[in-house]
Amino acid sequence: MKKNRLLGGFFDQSIKVILLCFLFSGILIIFGSFEASADDPLGSFEFQQQPISGVVSDENGAPMPGVNVQLQGTTIGTITDINGRYSLNVSNTSEAVLIFSFVGYDQQVVPASGRSSINVSMKSATSALDEVIVVGYGTTRKADLTGSVSAVSDEQYKTQPVTRVDEILQGRIAGVNVTAISGAPGGTTSIRIRGSNSITGSNEPLYVIDGFVGADMSTVNPTDIESIQILKDASSTAIYGSRGSNGVVLIQTKRGSSRDSKFTISSRYYLSNPIGKWPVMNAYDFVTVANERALALGGPSAVPKYSDEEVEYWKTHKGTDWQDEVFRTAGGQEFQLDYSGGSDRITYFVSGNYLKQDGIIINSDFKRYSLRTNVNAKLSDKFNASLKVNFNRRESNNISGGFSTLGVVGLATAWAPTTPVYDELGNFTAQDPISSIKTNPVESAMNDGISEINSFSTNGNFVYTFFKGLTFDVGFGVNYTNTQGKNFSLGAMTKQPSASRSSRDALFLQSTNNLTYTKIFNNVHNLTITGVAEYQWNASDYFTVSSQELLFPLLRYNALSLAKTYTTSNSYTKSTIGSYIGRINYSYLDRYLVTISGRNDRSSKFRGKNQRSFFPSIGLGWRISEENFMANLDFISNLKLRASWGETGSQAINVYGTVTSYDTGARQAGYSFAPNTISSGIRIGSPGNPDLKWETTAQTNVGIDLGLFKERITLEADWFYKYTTDLLINEPVPGYVGGGSIYNNVGAMSNRGFEFNLSARVIERNDFSWRSNFNISFLTNQVEDLGDRDYLLMRGGAGAGQVQSPEMILKPGHSISSYWGVKSLGIWQEDEAELAALYKRSPGDYKFEDLNPNDPQNPYTIDAADYQIIGSGLPKKMIGFNNTISYKRFTLNAFMQAMLDYDKWNFAYAQIMIAAADAREILHVDVMDRWSPTNTDSKIAAFNPTNVGLVQASNWMESGNYLRLKNISLTYTLPKSVLRWGELTATISGQNMWTLTNYKGIDPETYSNTGSGDVKGGDGGAYPNAKTWTFGLSLTF
């Protein structure tokens, strides 16, 4: 607690410093707006006015009437007359800066520099349709796209304190679902583009960073990002073949500029608190309820849990608030330095970043160190080269998303408030004598789950232009990653402390050779042909040591040999993939567009003829707005129809999934030749399947792009249908034929939906603007076929042993994330006593649906035969709404995000409401409103000996719907005329400040179960998101 007070004091002082910076900025604004003279030493506000006049013309020299002319930083302004003339009075022509603006033209900012006459030539604004978009292995104009490609610009997030790439993507793009599995800093996230395609394999998208295919997005510092494009349909993703079925995220990092040099230094300070807490009973209410329950369930000889003296004691004593013990106010800080510049021959961008964030749960934290250098060189008129080097180190402790009911949050709600954290000797209380049967929550939090990742990558290319239109690009990439794992568990309950160390080295090599030919024929035919040969080599070497019953627990994971027992294991994997890629882009009259691509992949994961697969695609576009019959509809600046079809793949198996494995572990293959000894052995493990082949996803997309009033309002709308066949499923093998499991290609799955993205420049005036973006997507995911199986049960792990059978099910006609259990019908009422008795239940007990009430073998019994699908954890609707309002030098941003139409299985709530699993007593305040003859509307069962509460039941299923204010930020930029030598920007922002939801848990977004495929949605006490205040300063020279 002393540490927290020191930390809190530090941040209190930091806040004061930043607020003083805001105040100082305001003083500079006031006093920087006038000068004291010899005649007026006090600085009178009565200035002598000086005129500035001139003529504003267009690019052809024609005068432009109606142009706005404004004195920067003031409300003084005028507009040009019919002859393009203007006249303006200013206080000081040497410091005045004029802003010239007109719809459809680039804004001109012109310093007067003492002049009394200034003539300006306005330039037409570059249309958004001429924007160059990065696509797979090349670029294209936005107007020429035939596929579904969405871009995220830094305008949408630059005022927000994003620290990770997933924070940029969340809620900003239709069809992209970003969910924080763990709300810890640096915690696990889930990203899905247009649903989930695989049961066994990953459903995460493919990341391509500066052309490096399969890169790790967590190695990228968001401040270094120049652009992000999301490829969603098969016309865009098929060029990535066997890895494009889940969508592709293209990230380009910043480059230097030959025009000017820029040096930026910035810092941020973070202050975080839990987004909420579980409403559990205080000590007095708990002992009262525990006694009532004991007397109700114990029969005539029942005795209360607590004596009268103990009850009186807890009336005046608080007891242990376990959530206060594990949650905390957390701080953080971030520093960024970057420098960019160059000349006509060479440009460079160099950046360094340090980020440290403490988690809101004690002993959880995240650190990141990153260094990047990007250099582009023009070696000759025909020969260009680039080199990008990135180093990234990430250190974390206890930030994973696997917080089941055995995690810190789940434990903190299950331990009795009458049990102290420490015993009389100052050691952790090993066991809760009243409620929980699991580990002390504080002890669990203070155990270590450390990860240290060092990543070094470099990639670059040489581009030679043979002649205009024909270029040859030779690219290379190298990525090396070393991961160190350090784990420790005190094991106070079992008196068996344990620890482990692990190390993994991964090397990734890529060679990409790209030949591109571009030609315009007769000014009407635009043709681009791209051919690519690519090869990738990936190897991983892993080693781990685990020790049990440590002799010196104080040394934690630093003396693993000093233990009663220890085990070792290691593995080595290597895989390669070679590809030939072709694409043709053609447009006629800039109206009729065709894109055809194909990719042939050969993967070492498969065998024989199945090693190769071909992935084709075609995209068509019609720019209706360019047709002659649209000439009179000048308010429509863009209208384009798009349609595409293509196939992509997935290698949803491990590296050696097609070959038979061998077990060498002591548990599987060891043998005891003498008491208390185990000798190593070897036996055949899971059989291989040489006939395995790729999962293949065929996707159809139809879309429309609409731009109104010179792109002031834009709409992108898409309908898509994805159908995945040859699903790879790992099926168990009967023990009588060797056991283990085997991969097979069985089944199919579909995803279909609609996406809408609406953007508007709502207001654009001299010193005021409002830009808004709204997106919404609708998704339906469905398992179509499972071969000869009617269903397949899956375990997610959120319940941590509380469920009687696997809690997830795959069944044709339902989503990949379907919950399996009994359906709750509420509470047995008094008028149902006769029927309840047949089930050996009483009024006030939980009531469940009996699917086989007339079963002669088990009449009036709730058992596994009554299980059914009781919910789905896959959201069907996702919404994002981003608004940026600027007034003079202030910018206000508000970003909201929502997920709708999905269910959350609240295991953590069930655990502390039925007292039949890890918690032996009920701790949630809802129990105080339990059923009674006078409270029959309650959904909580009475304390009856006949009542049986089931965790695997729909009464613990809740709507996960939520609407959240993800970010609100206010930014102020100090005028350059104040500092003269630089530009200072100050920002204050809040994240997760407000959430609208009916979910009973702390956070409707995070979840605990991380099984294969998309087995998710269960909350066993997940690490919640935090409410975070951020204060930042940035100085640019």
ROKERO-497798 format. One record per residue (C-alpha): x negated, y negated, z. Coordinates in pm, whole numbers, padded with zeros to 5 digits, always signed. Layout:
XYZ ...
//
This chain:
+00000+00000+00000 -00292-00232+00063 -00404-00178-00293 -00061-00278-00423 -00067-00598-00218 -00406-00691-00358 -00285-00617-00707 +00029-00816-00653 -00176-01111-00523 -00398-01098-00827 -00104-01115-01060 +00066-01385-00860 -00243-01599-00915 -00251-01504-01285 +00108-01615-01329 +00029-01946-01163 -00268-01998-01394 -00059-01931-01704 +00221-02158-01587 -00039-02431-01529 -00158-02375-01885 +00196-02438-02009 +00212-02754-01796 -00128-02869-01917 -00018-02811-02276 +00283-03034-02218 +00061-03309-02073 -00167-03285-02376 +00133-03317-02606 +00246-03635-02432 -00091-03802-02406 -00218-03667-02736 +00062-03840-02926 -00075-04192-02874 -00404-04374-02829 -00497-04653-02590 -00647-04960-02757 -00857-05245-02631 -00557-05475-02650 -00334-05227-02474 -00546-05023-02230 -00239-04862-02075 -00136-04711-02406 +00187-04888-02490 +00447-04690-02689 +00514-04987-02912 +00300-04903-03220 +00251-05103-03534 +00418-04911-03820 +00220-04829-04138 +00390-04722-04465 +00308-04414-04671 +00472-04371-05011 +00435-04161-05322 +00595-03938-05585 +00681-03567-05560 +00684-03366-05883 +00712-03002-05988 +00446-02784-06151 +00521-02941-06491 +00496-03297-06363 +00871-03366-06359 +00992-03576-06062 +01180-03381-05793 +01471-03552-05613 +01595-03426-05274 +01260-03306-05141 +01237-03323-04760 +00944-03530-04635 +00878-03514-04261 +00614-03642-04023 +00477-03332-03851 +00566-03299-03483 +00842-03563-03496 +01197-03609-03618 +01088-03890-03854 +01161-03801-04213 +01322-03889-04546 +01407-03733-04884 +01286-03823-05233 +01513-04025-05461 +01622-03942-05815 +01278-04038-05942 +01099-03825-05684 +00983-04128-05487 +00968-04153-05111 +00852-04400-04847 +00787-04335-04480 +00664-04548-04189 +00415-04391-03949 +00227-04521-03646 -00121-04413-03757 -00207-04306-04112 -00538-04158-04004 -00369-03890-03791 -00035-03849-03970 +00045-03514-04134 +00332-03495-04383 +00538-03182-04455 +00704-03153-04799 +00969-02880-04833 +01229-02777-05090 +01428-02455-05138 +01251-02222-05380 +00913-02394-05343 +00617-02341-05115 +00598-02581-04825 +00316-02838-04856 +00138-02968-04545 -00069-03276-04634 -00285-03479-04389 -00262-03851-04467 -00626-03911-04370 -00573-04289-04371 -00409-04301-04716 -00105-04517-04785 -00017-04343-05114 +00021-03965-05143 +00150-03786-05453 +00236-03417-05424 +00292-03141-05681 +00524-02868-05551 +00462-02506-05646 +00735-02246-05695 +00753-02002-05408 +00642-01652-05487 +00952-01437-05503 +00984-01162-05249 +01038-00936-05549 +00682-01007-05664 +00545-00889-05332 +00293-00609-05377 +00391-00295-05188 +00145-00022-05094 +00266+00320-05206 +00094+00656-05215 -00240+00629-05398 -00167+00285-05536 +00039-00032-05526 +00343-00167-05707 +00567-00470-05714 +00867-00453-05485 +01086-00522-05788 +00955-00207-05958 +01028+00038-05676 +01258+00327-05761 +01227+00497-05424 +01336+00412-05073 +01044+00220-04921 +01076-00010-04620 +00817-00258-04502 +00753-00410-04160 +00588-00749-04168 +00410-00909-03876 +00675-01182-03884 +00905-00930-03718 +00679-00855-03422 +00386-01100-03403 +00542-01290-03112 +00603-00964-02923 +00338-00797-02705 +00317-00467-02891 +00033-00240-02783 +00107+00065-03003 +00221+00134-03359 +00539+00311-03245 +00649-00008-03068 +00632-00185-03405 +00845+00079-03574 +01114+00121-03309 +01449-00022-03416 +01313-00223-03710 +01373+00016-03999 +01695+00193-04094 +01657+00569-04082 +01355+00567-03850 +01425+00694-03498 +01152+00615-03243 +01207+00753-02894 +00981+00723-02591 +00960+01075-02449 +00756+00927-02165 +00786+00563-02063 +00430+00562-01928 +00176+00329-02089 +00025+00527-02374 +00293+00793-02320 +00430+01044-02567 +00670+00927-02837 +00887+01097-03096 +00924+00948-03446 +01173+01089-03693 +01238+00964-04046 +01578+01073-04175 +01623+01351-03925 +01444+01679-03856 +01353+01941-04114 +01164+02213-03927 +01241+02447-03639 +00888+02568-03574 +00668+02292-03711 +00625+01927-03626 +00888+01681-03743 +00656+01383-03703 +00583+01180-04018 +00254+01183-04203 +00030+00885-04125 -00196+00740-04391 -00429+00471-04255 -00631+00280-04514 -00596+00577-04748 -00697+00836-04486 -00429+01107-04516 -00326+01268-04187 -00480+01004-03962 -00384+00947-03598 -00173+00634-03545 -00280+00610-03181 -00631+00512-03295 -00500+00188-03448 -00495-00137-03256 -00169-00311-03366 -00344-00648-03384 -00562-00508-03665 -00263-00417-03884 -00198-00613-04202 +00102-00420-04336 +00314-00110-04272 +00523+00069-04533 +00761+00358-04463 +00817+00604-04748 +01149+00776-04693 +01282+00942-05008 +01123+01219-05215 +01038+00986-05505 +00801+00810-05264 +00682+01102-05049 +00649+01387-05302 +00310+01251-05403 +00195+01374-05057 +00333+01718-05136 +00310+01974-04859 +00287+01709-04587 +00549+01462-04706 +00874+01625-04599 +00898+01425-04273 +00837+01090-04440 +00515+00892-04466 +00390+00588-04273 +00131+00385-04466 -00081+00148-04256 -00320-00107-04403 -00558-00285-04169 -00669-00645-04209 -00934-00773-04445 -01133-01092-04451 -01062-01394-04670 -01301-01575-04901 -01119-01905-04845 -01203-01968-04482 -01343-01812-04168 -01133-01757-03860 -01219-01662-03505 -00943-01566-03260 -00962-01485-02893 -00651-01382-02706 -00552-01234-02373 -00237-01090-02221 -00138-01005-01867 +00132-00751-01787 +00352-00710-01481 +00579-00402-01477 +00849-00263-01247 +01071+00046-01272 +01373-00006-01495 +01585+00145-01216 +01601+00404-00940 +01813+00706-00863 +02094+00618-00616 +02021+00869-00342 +02151+00856+00015 +01963+00689+00297 +01851+00895+00592 +02162+00842+00806 +02408+00919+00525 +02200+01220+00429 +02199+01379+00776 +02572+01310+00808 +02654+01478+00478 +02409+01765+00543 +02584+01836+00874 +02930+01823+00714 +02817+02064+00445 +02656+02304+00694 +02973+02316+00906 +03197+02361+00602 +02993+02645+00451 +02875+02820+00765 +03204+02961+00893 +03309+02983+01261 +02952+03024+01386 +02812+02737+01182 +02573+02491+01341 +02481+02149+01206 +02144+02087+01040 +02074+01794+01270 +02149+01750+01641 +02349+01456+01773 +02025+01300+01900 +01869+01327+01553 +02176+01173+01392 +02160+00879+01634 +01790+00841+01561 +01845+00815+01184 +02109+00549+01240 +01834+00303+01320 +01539+00448+01128 +01494+00418+00755 +01325+00748+00687 +01123+00818+00374 +01226+00652+00050 +01047+00893-00179 +01107+00681-00486 +00943+00383-00318 +00651+00609-00234 +00588+00712-00595 +00703+00402-00786 +00508+00077-00778 +00469-00266-00932 +00205-00217-01199 -00026-00463-01368 -00226-00469-01685 -00441-00682-01905 -00550-00698-02268 -00828-00889-02443 -00870-00925-02818 -01148-01079-03026 -01148-01087-03404 -01347-01269-03667 -01281-01278-04040 -01419-01463-04337 -01636-01418-04640 -01736-01551-04977 -01651-01480-05339 -01870-01170-05323 -01801-01024-04980 -01528-01047-04717 -01524-00905-04368 -01297-00849-04069 -01437-00756-03728 -01230-00698-03416 -01263-00570-03063 -00987-00486-02816 -00963-00380-02452 -00632-00274-02298 -00569-00155-01942 -00219-00075-01818 -00124+00084-01488 +00188+00298-01488 +00488+00234-01263 +00421+00575-01103 +00119+00588-00875 -00200+00740-01020 -00084+00697-01380 -00267+00463-01613 -00392+00406-01965 -00701+00237-02106 -00802+00173-02465 -01126+00042-02613 -01137-00022-02987 -01384-00168-03235 -01318-00213-03606 -01515-00346-03902 -01367-00377-04251 -01596-00495-04533 -01502-00550-04898 -01773-00630-05153 -01772-00731-05518 -02095-00570-05638 -02047-00684-05998 -01771-00795-06229 -01675-00430-06275 -01787-00265-05955 -01621-00312-05612 -01671-00131-05284 -01518-00120-04938 -01614+00030-04604 -01397+00060-04294 -01537+00176-03960 -01327+00229-03649 -01419+00346-03299 -01149+00414-03043 -01166+00544-02687 -00854+00625-02486 -00850+00716-02118 -00529+00823-01949 -00402+00995-01638 -00059+01153-01585 +00121+00991-01880 +00260+01296-02058 +00627+01342-02134 +00660+01681-01961 +00834+01544-01652 +01083+01822-01574 +01254+01863-01238 +00908+01975-01118 +00765+01637-01214 +00708+01344-00981 +01047+01176-01040 +01243+01501-01007 +01059+01590-00688 +01111+01242-00539 +01488+01281-00567 +01489+01632-00418 +01288+01583-00097 +01486+01494+00213 +01454+01135+00343 +01400+01278+00690 +01076+01446+00585 +00760+01232+00618 +00495+01199+00346 +00214+01299+00583 +00195+01537+00878 +00057+01451+01222 -00300+01521+01099 -00270+01276+00812 -00248+01546+00547 +00029+01572+00292 +00340+01740+00430 +00312+02075+00255 +00679+02180+00267 +01016+02012+00302 +01195+02206+00579 +01536+02072+00478 +01583+02029+00104 +01323+02082-00169 +01133+02407-00215 +00870+02240-00433 +00556+02026-00400 +00536+01701-00203 +00613+01424-00458 +00324+01201-00349 +00085+01494-00354 +00205+01581-00703 +00155+01222-00819 -00199+01213-00681 -00300+01525-00871 -00488+01452-01192 -00402+01512-01555 -00682+01317-01720 -00745+01286-02092 -01047+01112-02243 -01046+01082-02621 -01329+00939-02830 -01251+00892-03197 -01484+00768-03470 -01369+00730-03828 -01511+00576-04139 -01369+00566-04487 -01433+00367-04797 -01436+00367-05171 -01614+00258-05486 -01399+00121-05766 -01532+00088-06120 -01338-00090-06394 -01426+00054-06736 -01217-00208-06911 -00906-00408-06833 -00642-00166-06711 -00862+00142-06651 -01019+00193-06306 -01183+00485-06134 -01169+00492-05752 -01396+00730-05561 -01296+00745-05195 -01427+00927-04890 -01329+00964-04526 -01480+01113-04209 -01311+01140-03872 -01464+01289-03559 -01267+01327-03235 -01382+01457-02899 -01119+01521-02633 -01203+01589-02271 -00936+01722-02034 -00972+01711-01655 -00698+01854-01432 -00666+01904-01059 -00387+02031-00832 -00423+02021-00452 -00179+02308-00395 -00106+02216-00033 +00199+02442-00020 +00017+02756-00134 -00322+02649+00005 -00470+02732-00336 -00624+02421-00493 -00700+02459-00862 -00872+02264-01138 -00970+02293-01501 -01188+02129-01765 -01146+02144-02139 -01328+02011-02442 -01225+01989-02805 -01431+01872-03102 -01244+01804-03425 -01398+01706-03759 -01189+01591-04054 -01335+01525-04401 -01158+01382-04706 -01257+01320-05065 -01018+01131-05296 -01084+01053-05663 -00829+00829-05833 -00812+00735-06203 -00554+00466-06289 -00457+00323-06628 -00226+00022-06661 -00109-00132-06990 +00164-00368-07109 +00275-00302-07466 +00446-00574-07673 +00533-00759-07350 +00824-00519-07288 +00670-00181-07202 +00483-00163-06871 +00302+00166-06814 +00089+00286-06523 -00060+00636-06514 -00233+00767-06202 -00430+01090-06164 -00582+01202-05834 -00796+01491-05716 -00816+01525-05338 -00980+01768-05098 -00956+01787-04717 -01149+01999-04468 -01047+02023-04102 -01218+02213-03819 -01160+02229-03444 -01370+02386-03168 -01208+02427-02824 -01333+02548-02485 -01169+02551-02140 -01248+02669-01787 -00986+02711-01514 -01063+02771-01148 -00829+02885-00871 -00873+02861-00494 -01144+02596-00503 -01391+02614-00218 -01443+02237-00212 -01118+02064-00324 -01270+01720-00262 -01487+01776-00568 -01175+01832-00778 -01272+01935-01134 -01645+01867-01083 -01744+02201-00928 -01540+02466-01107 -01788+02744-01034 -01732+02697-00659 -01405+02888-00657 -01281+03234-00573 -01170+03303-00930 -01211+03133-01261 -01131+03211-01623 -01264+03084-01954 -01128+03077-02306 -01221+02924-02637 -01100+02898-02993 -01218+02784-03334 -01000+02695-03630 -01071+02574-03982 -00837+02484-04265 -00865+02329-04608 -00629+02187-04865 -00704+02091-05224 -00467+01888-05439 -00414+01759-05792 -00175+01467-05821 -00018+01282-06112 +00223+00992-06141 +00372+00783-06423 +00538+00446-06363 +00720+00295-06659 +00941-00010-06698 +01114-00153-07005 +01201-00524-07023 +01141-00534-06647 +01491-00386-06612 +01480-00012-06666 +01243+00172-06434 +01117+00530-06424 +00876+00696-06180 +00768+01059-06229 +00520+01234-06002 +00393+01580-05925 +00151+01730-05677 -00009+02074-05671 -00135+02177-05327 -00345+02476-05232 -00363+02548-04859 -00586+02793-04675 -00304+02856-04425 -00126+03080-04677 -00238+03384-04875 -00232+03499-05234 +00005+03333-05474 +00176+03151-05186 -00134+02938-05131 -00024+02711-05416 +00291+02509-05453 +00407+02229-05683 +00610+01934-05562 +00780+01724-05832 +00988+01405-05813 +01163+01155-06037 +01298+00808-05960 +01513+00583-06177 +01593+00215-06135 +01813-00039-06314 +01762-00408-06241 +02113-00521-06325 +02035-00879-06226 +01802-00908-06529 +02076-00825-06776 +02213-01105-06996 +02568-01060-06866 +02443-01161-06521 +02303-01494-06639 +02597-01699-06512 +02586-01537-06167 +02285-01735-06057 +02361-01683-05686 +02260-01317-05735 +01882-01325-05746 +01840-00948-05741 +02064-00649-05801 +01907-00309-05853 +02040+00045-05852 +01804+00324-05753 +01832+00702-05774 +01573+00967-05702 +01521+01338-05652 +01219+01536-05547 +01071+01815-05340 +00827+01799-05052 +00681+02066-04825 +00566+02153-04476 +00293+02386-04348 +00487+02460-04029 +00257+02735-03901 -00074+02746-03719 -00398+02787-03910 -00399+03168-03885 -00026+03230-03890 -00046+03476-04180 -00302+03709-04023 -00279+03948-03729 -00418+03810-03404 -00592+03982-03114 -00535+03924-02742 -00845+03897-02525 -00699+03738-02212 -00725+03921-01881 -00350+03926-01832 -00278+04063-02180 -00576+04285-02249 -00764+04332-01921 -00785+04658-01729 -00862+04733-01366 -01116+05014-01324 -01160+04941-00954 -00950+04772-00683 -00937+04392-00704 -01129+04380-01033 -01026+04315-01390 -01244+04402-01689 -01207+04216-02015 -01052+04393-02309 -00904+04344-02651 -00579+04453-02808 -00373+04375-03116 -00158+04069-03059 +00102+03913-03285 +00121+04067-03632 +00054+03852-03936 +00285+03800-04231 +00094+03772-04561 +00411+03677-04750 +00468+03346-04572 +00521+03040-04791 +00582+02668-04753 +00896+02517-04613 +01044+02314-04901 +01268+02010-04868 +01465+01886-05168 +01597+01532-05129 +01839+01321-05330 +01862+00947-05274 +02091+00679-05420 +02035+00319-05323 +02113-00041-05405 +01909-00357-05349 +02092-00689-05341 +01945-01037-05312 +02152-01354-05287 +02057-01721-05310 +01696-01663-05413 +01651-01379-05164 +01781-01584-04875 +02010-01290-04799 +01899-00937-04886 +02069-00601-04845 +01921-00256-04889 +02165+00035-04877 +02083+00404-04923 +02258+00739-04918 +02042+01048-04884 +02078+01424-04870 +01791+01652-04764 +01806+02031-04782 +01520+02238-04640 +01479+02605-04733 +01243+02886-04628 +01239+02764-04269 +00948+02912-04078 +01064+03074-03753 +00850+03257-03499 +01053+03565-03407 +00979+03813-03123 +00858+04161-03209 +00992+04455-03002 +00749+04599-02750 +00777+04951-02894 +00603+04830-03212 +00336+04626-03038 +00516+04317-02912 +00417+03961-02974 +00586+03748-03239 +00579+03705-03614 +00649+03415-03849 +00915+03464-04116 +01070+03243-04384 +01440+03246-04296 +01720+02995-04300 +01792+02644-04414 +01869+02304-04266 +02021+01980-04399 +02012+01610-04314 +02242+01357-04472 +02326+00999-04400 +02355+00631-04485 +02115+00344-04417 +02176-00030-04430 +01925-00308-04383 +02045-00670-04389 +01805-00964-04370 +01885-01333-04381 +01710-01665-04357 +02014-01806-04181 +01888-02162-04136 +01590-02332-04298 +01553-02699-04218 +01268-02939-04161 +01179-02832-03811 +01433-02559-03741 +01467-02208-03880 +01654-01893-03791 +01572-01555-03942 +01771-01245-03867 +01748-00876-03948 +02008-00608-03878 +01977-00240-03960 +02198+00058-03895 +02169+00421-03996 +02405+00718-03979 +02264+01072-03961 +02415+01419-03967 +02178+01707-03904 +02294+02065-03946 +02145+02412-03937 +02275+02579-04255 +02142+02932-04238 +01936+03159-04010 +01906+03462-04233 +02053+03772-04071 +02088+03599-03731 +02411+03441-03609 +02218+03216-03373 +01880+03171-03212 +01833+03069-02847 +01551+02826-02761 +01399+02706-02435 +01323+02339-02381 +01190+02350-02025 +01359+02044-01873 +01547+02249-01615 +01228+02416-01490 +01390+02748-01401 +01732+02617-01298 +01911+02762-01602 +02024+03119-01636 +01940+03152-02007 +01775+02934-02275 +01953+02599-02273 +01926+02523-02646 +02072+02706-02943 +02026+02706-03319 +02349+02794-03491 +02471+02735-03847 +02712+02445-03863 +02554+02261-03569 +02257+02031-03512 +01901+02143-03439 +01934+01997-03089 +02245+02177-02959 +02304+02252-02589 +02414+02597-02473 +02620+02651-02159 +02969+02681-02014 +03233+02416-02059 +03351+02240-01747 +03725+02189-01700 +03688+01970-01394 +03802+02075-01045 +04052+02339-00941 +04355+02158-00797 +04593+02272-00525 +04870+02360-00771 +04623+02597-00942 +04534+02787-00625 +04688+03114-00742 +04494+03118-01071 +04176+02998-00897 +04199+03290-00658 +04179+03533-00951 +03835+03383-01020 +03754+03400-00647 +03766+03022-00631 +03959+02769-00422 +04106+02422-00481 +03815+02176-00484 +03575+02418-00661 +03423+02360-01003 +03637+02498-01286 +03494+02639-01610 +03644+02757-01937 +03685+03134-01964 +03655+03234-02331 +03751+03594-02253 +04015+03583-01978 +04162+03918-02082 +03833+04106-02107 +03909+04445-01949 +03545+04491-01846 +03503+04154-01670 +03840+03987-01621 +03849+03644-01461 +03469+03610-01469 +03250+03325-01587 +02938+03480-01738 +02709+03463-02042 +02998+03559-02271 +03156+03221-02192 +02860+03018-02312 +02928+02782-02599 +02782+02469-02759 +02848+02186-02515 +02665+01892-02669 +02391+01762-02899 +02079+01561-02819 +02039+01420-03169 +02161+01057-03210 +02397+01008-03504 +02376+00628-03513 +02076+00398-03466 +02085+00017-03466 +01822-00255-03461 +01886-00631-03443 +01599-00881-03454 +01632-01261-03442 +01358-01523-03463 +01441-01890-03405 +01179-02160-03453 +01207-02524-03354 +00906-02743-03413 +00630-02560-03227 +00854-02329-03025 +00950-01980-03139 +01210-01765-02965 +01244-01397-03052 +01511-01155-02932 +01508-00790-03037 +01779-00539-02950 +01793-00167-03018 +02064+00097-02973 +02113+00472-03010 +02466+00610-03023 +02666+00932-03047 +02442+01176-02863 +02438+01361-02533 +02192+01380-02245 +02173+01690-02028 +02112+01541-01683 +01921+01821-01510 +01782+01580-01251 +02136+01479-01150 +02252+01842-01137 +01958+01936-00916 +02060+01696-00640 +02436+01751-00675 +02485+02126-00648 +02208+02226-00400 +02167+02563-00564 +01823+02541-00716 +01506+02350-00627 +01695+02121-00389 +01876+02302-00108 +02071+01991-00006 +02272+01732-00198 +02108+01390-00205 +02295+01178-00463 +02539+00918-00328 +02815+01054-00553 +02868+01340-00307 +03024+01095-00064 +03316+01070-00309 +03369+01449-00335 +03704+01618-00383 +03951+01645-00100 +04330+01689-00085 +04350+01309-00064 +04087+01245-00332 +04191+01474-00614 +04059+01255-00896 +03699+01323-00796 +03473+01513-01036 +03253+01634-00748 +03336+01966-00588 +03431+01996-00223 +03221+02179+00035 +03385+02519-00006 +03221+02858+00056 +03383+02981-00266 +03237+02709-00487 +02967+02803-00737 +02793+02518-00913 +02623+02588-01244 +02345+02376-01387 +02406+02517-01733 +02747+02352-01760 +02895+02055-01941 +02978+01860-01622 +02611+01755-01623 +02638+01648-01985 +02662+01272-02031 +02671+01024-02314 +02324+00895-02386 +02454+00586-02568 +02267+00269-02487 +02208-00086-02608 +01882-00239-02489 +01717-00578-02509 +01377-00444-02602 +01207-00780-02619 +01269-01147-02562 +00978-01385-02603 +00909-01757-02616 +00599-01891-02789 +00460-02243-02802 +00177-02356-03030 -00017-02666-02933 -00069-02916-03220 -00412-02903-03380 -00434-03279-03334 -00453-03224-02958 -00745-02982-02942 -00879-03076-03289 -01123-02784-03280 -00866-02506-03258 -00507-02389-03219 -00375-02270-02882 -00066-02052-02855 +00101-01954-02527 +00360-01676-02496 +00586-01542-02225 +00796-01234-02296 +01001-00965-02129 +01047-00604-02240 +01339-00379-02148 +01500-00662-01952 +01858-00541-01996 +02024-00210-02079 +02392-00137-02135 +02472+00230-02073 +02698+00463-01874 +02420+00716-01823 +02368+00804-01455 +01993+00863-01486 +01726+00596-01470 +01663+00573-01845 +01885+00704-02127 +01594+00696-02374 +01324+00915-02220 +01361+01292-02188 +01180+01591-02045 +01207+01893-02269 +00953+01919-02546 +01018+02259-02697 +00956+02358-03058 +01130+02174-03337 +01363+01911-03197 +01465+02084-02875 +01517+01765-02678 +01758+01548-02485 +01735+01707-02141 +01639+01479-01852 +01479+01657-01560 +01342+01336-01416 +01154+01191-01712 +00897+00913-01674 +01119+00604-01728 +01046+00291-01926 +00945-00018-01732 +01067-00374-01719 +00760-00570-01816 +00675-00938-01812 +00390-01041-02040 +00198-01367-02033 -00038-01442-02319 -00274-01705-02453 -00435-01709-02798 -00694-01950-02930 -00786-01966-03298 -01082-02159-03438 
//
